[in-house]
Amino acid sequence: MVINKKMIIIIIIISFVSMLLALRISGNNEVETSPEEYLERQNAARADVGVPPLKWDVKIEKRARETADRLVQDCLNGEADRWVPPMYGINVAWNLGDPHFTGIDAVKGWVAEKLYYDHITNSCIRGKNCDCYTQIVWGESTRVGCARACCKKGCTIVVCLYYPLGNVLGERPFYLLH
């Protein structure tokens, strides 16, 4: 089969459109993650430990958007860790240099912290972080909202807020049924 210039152009256009659809680029040049995508992995982790699924809350999503936008502003001012909403549990993922870092990428990382959670001692394995995982599987948390923001310097921030908040000192995120 002979490929002419017109066929090459059509192939390039189809490839480009396919790539855009796969990344789901929004009007503000952010890679979008749908509420269903945020919920899917988090609820799978919750199901693994017998905890009811989270429900998406648009009001919490709005607050997560405000939080992400605020963290991006503070990031630019060097004050990224100073602002956390008091009534919510929070998971934050930072990524430098990858403009295509998504909410799914953040959730995968948080869920992967399961390896570092010791249910017997109700603590993280020494030297490891598991707080994002325990917030996801916190049995008392029932609603979630998430958002993603980018700064012009290449920093991507993903925030999920949980209500009611989890990671309460001295309490367990869930109880195993034997």
Salt bridges, closest charged atoms under 4 A:
GLU37 OE2 - ARG24 NH2 2.55
ASP57 OD2 - ARG143 NH1 2.50
GLU66 OE2 - LYS62 NZ 3.53
ASP69 OD1 - ARG65 NH1 3.88
ASP74 OD2 - ARG70 NE 3.67
